[in-house]
Amino acid sequence: MDIQLPGKDGYETTNKIRNSEKNEQTQIIAVTSFAMLGDKKKDLDAGCNGYIEKPINPETLIIDLKKYLNIK
């Protein structure tokens, strides 16, 4: 989930997904350039399962995604 979406932001969109009937298995990973103290907590509190800071490191992206999605 990109947090800086035009129109509805990622927080609002995550909230809509979390409040929908089909959210039980939906994994949402925040992908954002917001990297200030407290931003990760704000994303997780909004309902995201994980947080990846931009710029994305291609060498660790798959490792990070597997961690957040509980894939070995």
Secondary structure, DSSP 8 states (H G I E B T S, - for coil): -BSS-SSS-HHHHHHHHHTSTT-TT---EEEES--STTHHHHHHHTT-SEEEESS--TTTHHHHHHHHTT--
